[in-house]
């Protein structure tokens, strides 16, 4: 099996290798799933090349410094979506770019227009042509494209690239550098389970190592005892969209909100997939999130004999183990995110974010989907983040509430905007949900 992601550096410099830069200068070639991400034209020689001549040392240094964020920080917006929510501060977007876009590395080299973003299981590698083709010595001509590789492949590619740079430094008798120190620290952090979780939470929050007060992070980690480590990471990824401010809702606050703004929801009464149905759903992390969500939705519809008909509020509430009033009530909502929390073995509550019925239906369906994959944790959050878990939820909700087969059949008679609105009204979903399904644009990585 070929490597999904490869980062190669072929030494080309002829000058004496007496610095980290000169020792590691070579042709950089990046490929994802066999697609070249670095092809371009050397404008000085006017010839097509597989990649630019750069100092691999600086790229290795950038990879190591940003490793935790590259590996664990979700994108600020779905891949391929240009319109980022206005609620996300500009400094948050800039921070993400500097940690995920190779074009920000600097040091006088023409770095490729490539961004790398992971959802926890899968990594999107997006490339494009040079942003300013007339102002560079190497003009990238790759078309805009996104390739999805596993996060494990990203780890292997970075490890192998750093090792290759170290070999070049060793050949030049350069055995002590900032890269050596950074790499030693990173290896120690990855090897220690407690430190690794600490760094992962920082990354989910959108910060570099040690950028946030250590005691504050530790206080948040204490909440994991009540709601679960996985749930805490989801809240962190959601909270990262605030920008420079670090504020995560606490476990005790969630329990209070659940009782004041929520409705009782019995986990015992909530629907679960049969063993046979579960066997027909891909394992979490094995494939793109949307494929898992879609398969789970299809299996649940089949199990519950729903066919291609709309799921009415009473039935939807029943599947969630709650009451229809949780959907139709508009004066009870939690503006941050929707969630189900089990305060103890007997008491569980669901709180929904939206003021609108279609939004509450969608979020309740997300929570039904989330509970189909039991984590053993007390909290199931449905947030605005673009982590793998949240993308599984969204795909499940869209396909469960409005099966694409039915939409396509209805659109064959009328594919106008009014036709789409009629479909949305039929299934009691938003028109955006219909657009996403028809356009195969449901955050498909």
C-alpha positions in Angstrom: 0.0 0.0 0.0 1.4 3.4 -1.0 1.8 6.2 1.5 -1.2 8.5 1.5 1.0 11.5 2.2 4.7 11.9 1.3 7.1 14.8 2.0 10.4 14.4 0.2 13.4 16.6 0.0 16.1 16.0 -2.7 19.4 17.8 -1.9 20.3 20.2 -4.7 22.5 22.9 -3.3 26.2 22.9 -4.2 27.5 25.5 -1.7 29.2 24.4 1.4 26.7 23.1 4.0 27.8 25.0 7.1 24.4 26.2 8.3 21.1 24.5 8.9 19.7 26.3 5.9 22.4 25.5 3.4 22.7 21.9 4.7 19.0 21.2 4.1 18.3 23.1 0.9 16.8 20.9 -1.8 13.7 20.3 -4.0 10.6 19.8 -1.9 7.9 17.5 -3.4 4.6 16.9 -1.5 2.1 14.3 -2.7 -1.2 13.3 -1.3 -2.9 10.2 -2.6 -0.6 10.3 -5.5 -1.5 13.9 -6.4 1.3 16.4 -6.7 0.7 19.4 -4.4 3.9 21.3 -5.3 4.2 21.3 -9.1 5.2 24.6 -10.6 7.3 26.7 -12.9 10.8 27.9 -12.0 10.5 31.4 -13.5 14.2 31.9 -13.6 14.8 28.8 -15.8 11.2 28.9 -17.3 10.8 25.1 -16.8 8.2 23.0 -15.0 9.5 21.3 -11.8 8.0 18.9 -9.3 8.6 21.3 -6.5 10.5 24.4 -5.3 14.0 24.6 -3.8 13.6 25.4 -0.1 15.4 24.9 3.1 13.9 21.7 4.6 15.1 22.8 8.0 12.5 25.6 8.2 9.7 23.3 7.1 10.7 20.6 9.7 10.9 23.3 12.4 7.4 24.5 11.4 6.0 21.0 11.4 7.4 20.3 14.9 6.4 23.5 16.5 2.8 23.2 15.1 2.5 19.4 15.5 -0.2 19.4 18.1 -2.4 21.9 16.2 -1.8 20.2 12.9 -2.8 16.9 14.4 -5.8 17.9 16.6 -7.1 21.4 15.8 -10.2 21.3 13.5 -10.6 23.9 10.8 -12.4 27.1 11.6 -14.8 26.3 8.7 -15.7 23.2 6.6 -13.1 22.5 4.0 -14.0 24.0 0.6 -16.4 26.6 2.2 -15.1 30.1 1.6 -17.6 32.0 3.7 -16.4 31.7 7.3 -19.0 32.6 9.9 -18.9 36.3 10.9 -18.9 35.2 14.5 -15.4 33.9 14.3 -12.9 36.7 15.1 -10.3 37.7 12.5 -7.4 36.9 14.9 -8.7 33.4 15.3 -8.7 32.9 11.6 -5.2 34.3 11.3 -4.0 32.1 14.1 -5.3 29.0 12.4 -3.7 30.0 9.1 -0.2 30.5 10.7 -0.4 27.0 12.3 -1.8 25.2 9.2 -0.7 27.1 6.1 2.8 26.4 4.7 2.7 29.8 2.9 3.3 31.5 6.3 6.7 29.9 7.0 8.7 32.7 5.5 12.6 32.9 5.6 12.6 34.2 2.0 11.5 31.0 0.3 8.5 30.5 -2.0 6.5 28.0 0.1 3.6 26.1 -1.5 0.0 27.3 -1.1 -0.9 24.3 1.0 -3.1 24.1 4.1 -3.3 21.1 6.4 -6.3 20.5 8.8 -7.3 17.5 10.8 -10.6 16.6 12.4 -9.0 14.0 14.8 -9.1 11.0 12.4 -8.8 12.4 8.9 -6.6 15.1 7.5 -7.5 17.4 4.6 -4.5 18.6 2.5 -5.6 21.5 0.3 -3.4 23.0 -2.4 -3.7 25.8 -4.9 -1.8 27.9 -7.4 0.4 30.8 -6.2 -1.6 33.6 -4.7 0.7 36.2 -6.3 2.1 34.5 -9.4 3.9 37.6 -10.8 5.9 38.2 -7.6 7.6 34.8 -7.1 10.6 33.0 -8.5 8.6 29.7 -8.3 5.0 29.8 -9.6 2.8 27.0 -8.4 0.4 25.8 -11.1 -1.4 23.1 -9.2 -5.2 23.4 -9.5 -7.2 24.0 -6.3 -7.8 20.5 -4.8 -8.3 18.8 -1.5 -7.0 15.3 -0.8 -8.1 13.5 2.4 -5.6 11.2 4.1 -5.6 9.6 7.6 -4.2 11.6 10.5 -1.9 8.6 11.1 -0.5 9.2 7.6 0.2 12.8 8.5 2.1 11.7 11.6 4.2 9.2 9.6 5.0 11.8 6.9 6.1 14.4 9.4 8.2 11.9 11.3 9.9 10.7 8.1 10.5 14.2 6.8 12.1 15.4 10.1 14.3 12.3 10.1 15.5 13.1 6.6 16.4 16.7 7.6 18.2 15.4 10.6 20.2 13.1 8.3 21.2 16.1 6.2 22.3 18.0 9.3 24.3 15.0 10.5 26.1 14.8 7.1 27.1 18.5 7.6 28.2 17.8 11.2 25.4 20.0 12.6 24.2 18.0 15.6 22.8 20.7 17.9 20.1 23.0 16.6 16.7 24.5 17.7 15.1 21.7 15.7 16.9 19.0 17.7 15.6 20.6 21.0 12.1 21.1 19.7 12.0 17.5 18.5 13.2 16.1 21.8 10.5 18.0 23.6 7.8 16.8 21.2 8.8 13.2 21.4 8.7 13.4 25.2 5.2 15.0 25.1 3.8 12.4 22.7 5.2 9.5 24.9 3.6 10.8 28.1 -0.2 10.2 28.2 -1.0 13.0 30.6 1.1 15.6 28.8 -0.2 14.5 25.4 -3.8 15.0 26.6 -2.9 18.5 27.9 -1.3 19.4 24.6 -4.2 18.0 22.7 -6.7 20.1 24.7 -4.5 23.3 24.1 -4.6 22.5 20.3 -8.4 21.9 20.4 -8.7 25.4 22.0 -6.6 26.8 19.1 -3.4 27.7 21.0 0.3 26.9 20.7 2.0 24.9 23.5 2.2 26.9 26.7 0.3 29.8 25.3 -2.4 29.4 27.8 -2.1 29.5 31.6 -1.3 25.9 32.7 -3.5 26.1 35.8 -6.4 27.2 33.7 -6.1 24.2 31.4 -5.7 21.9 34.4 -8.9 23.2 35.9 -10.7 22.4 32.7 -9.2 18.9 32.6 -10.7 18.3 36.1 -14.1 18.6 34.4 -13.3 15.5 32.4 -13.9 13.4 35.5 -17.6 14.5 35.3 -18.3 14.7 31.6 -15.5 12.7 29.9 -12.3 13.4 28.1 -13.8 13.1 24.7 -16.7 15.5 25.5 -14.3 18.0 27.0 -12.3 18.0 23.7 -15.4 18.7 21.8 -16.3 21.7 24.0 -12.7 22.9 23.6 -12.9 22.8 19.8 -16.2 24.7 20.0 -14.8 27.3 22.4 -11.8 27.9 20.1 -14.0 29.9 17.8 -14.1 32.7 20.3 -10.6 34.0 19.4 -8.1 35.1 21.9 -10.5 34.6 24.9 -10.2 31.3 26.7 -13.6 30.3 28.2 -15.1 26.9 28.3 -18.5 26.1 29.9 -17.9 24.1 33.1 -19.5 20.7 33.9 -21.5 22.1 36.8 -22.9 24.9 34.6 -24.0 22.4 32.0 -25.9 20.4 34.7 -27.7 23.6 35.9 -28.5 24.7 32.3 -29.9 21.2 31.5 -32.3 21.4 34.4 -33.4 25.0 33.8 -33.4 25.1 30.0 -33.7 21.4 29.1 -36.1 18.5 29.1 -35.9 15.0 30.6 -34.3 12.5 28.2 -34.1 8.9 29.1 -31.0 7.2 27.8 -32.7 3.8 28.4 -35.6 4.8 26.1 -33.4 6.4 23.4 -33.1 4.3 20.3 -30.0 2.1 19.6 -29.0 0.2 16.5 -29.3 -3.6 16.5 -26.1 -5.6 16.3 -26.9 -6.5 12.7 -27.4 -2.8 11.8 -24.2 -1.7 13.6 -22.2 -4.2 11.5 -23.4 -2.4 8.4 -22.0 1.0 9.7 -18.3 1.7 9.1 -16.2 2.0 12.3 -15.6 5.5 13.6 -12.3 6.8 12.1 -12.1 4.2 9.4 -13.6 6.4 6.7 -14.7 10.0 6.2 -17.1 11.2 8.8 -19.9 11.8 6.4 -19.9 8.2 5.3 -20.3 7.0 8.8 -23.2 9.4 9.5 -25.0 8.5 6.3 -24.7 4.8 6.8 -25.9 5.1 10.4 -28.9 7.1 9.2 -29.8 4.6 6.6 -29.6 1.7 9.0 -31.7 3.4 11.6 -34.4 4.3 9.0 -34.5 0.7 7.9 -34.6 -0.6 11.4 -37.4 1.6 12.4 -39.4 1.0 9.2 -39.4 4.7 8.3 -39.0 4.2 4.6 -38.5 7.6 2.9 -41.2 9.4 4.8 -40.6 12.5 7.0 -40.0 11.8 10.7 -42.7 13.7 12.7 -41.9 15.5 15.9 -43.6 12.9 18.1 -41.5 10.0 16.6 -38.3 12.0 16.6 -38.7 12.8 20.3 -39.5 9.2 21.1 -36.3 8.1 19.4 -34.4 10.6 21.6 -36.1 9.4 24.7 -37.7 12.8 25.4 -41.0 14.6 24.8 -42.2 16.5 21.7 -42.3 19.7 23.7 -38.5 19.7 23.6 -38.8 20.4 19.8 -41.7 22.8 19.7 -40.9 24.9 22.8 -39.1 28.1 21.7 -38.6 29.8 25.1 -36.1 27.3 26.4 -32.7 27.1 24.7 -29.0 27.3 25.4 -27.3 29.6 23.0 -23.9 27.8 23.1 -24.6 24.3 21.8 -27.1 21.5 22.1 -26.3 18.6 24.4 -27.6 15.6 26.4 -26.2 15.1 29.9 -26.6 12.2 32.3 -26.4 13.7 35.8 -26.6 10.2 37.3 -27.9 6.8 36.5 -31.6 7.9 36.7 -31.6 11.6 35.5 -30.8 12.7 32.0 -31.7 16.0 30.3 -31.5 17.3 26.7 -31.0 21.1 26.0 -31.3 22.4 22.5 -29.7 25.6 21.1 -31.9 26.8 18.3 -35.0 29.0 18.7 -36.5 27.5 15.5 -38.2 24.2 15.2 -36.2 23.0 12.2 -33.0 23.8 14.0 -34.1 22.0 17.2 -35.2 19.0 15.1 -31.8 18.9 13.4 -29.9 19.2 16.7 -32.0 16.5 18.4 -31.3 14.2 15.4 -27.6 15.0 15.8 -27.8 13.8 19.5 -29.7 10.7 18.5 -26.9 9.9 16.1 -24.2 10.6 18.7 -25.8 8.2 21.1 -25.7 5.5 18.5 -22.0 5.3 19.2 -21.8 5.1 23.0 -18.7 6.6 24.6 -19.5 5.7 28.2 -19.3 9.4 29.0 -22.0 11.5 30.7 -22.1 14.3 28.1 -23.0 14.2 24.4 -22.4 17.7 22.9 -23.6 18.8 19.4 -21.4 21.8 18.8 -20.4 24.1 15.9 -16.9 22.7 15.7 -15.7 20.7 12.7 -14.2 17.7 14.5 -14.9 14.2 13.2 -17.5 13.5 15.9 -19.5 16.7 15.0 -19.3 15.9 11.3 -20.7 12.4 11.9 -23.6 14.0 13.8 -24.4 16.5 11.0 -24.3 13.9 8.3 -26.5 11.5 10.3 -29.0 14.3 11.0 -29.3 15.4 7.4 -29.6 11.9 5.9 -32.0 10.7 8.7 -34.4 13.6 8.5 -34.3 14.1 4.8 -33.1 10.9 2.9 -31.2 12.0 -0.2 -33.0 9.3 -2.4 -36.4 11.0 -1.6 -34.9 14.4 -2.3 -33.6 13.4 -5.7 -36.9 11.9 -6.7 -38.7 15.0 -5.7 -36.2 17.3 -7.4 -36.7 15.4 -10.7 -40.1 17.1 -10.9 -39.0 20.5 -9.7 -35.4 21.6 -9.1 -36.1 25.3 -8.7 -35.5 27.2 -5.5 -39.2 27.0 -4.7 -39.0 23.3 -5.3 -36.2 23.0 -2.8 -38.1 25.0 -0.2 -41.1 22.7 -0.7 -38.8 19.7 0.0 -37.4 21.4 3.1 -41.0 22.1 4.3 -42.0 18.5 3.6 -39.1 17.0 5.7 -39.2 19.9 8.3 -35.5 20.8 7.7 -33.8 23.9 6.6 -33.3 24.7 2.9 -29.5 24.7 3.6 -29.8 21.0 4.6 -31.4 20.2 1.2 -28.8 22.2 -0.7 -26.0 20.4 1.1 -27.4 17.0 0.3 -28.2 17.8 -3.3 -24.8 19.4 -3.8 -22.9 16.6 -2.1 -21.5 19.4 0.1 -22.2 18.1 3.6 -18.7 18.8 4.9 -17.5 15.8 3.0 -14.3 15.2 4.8 
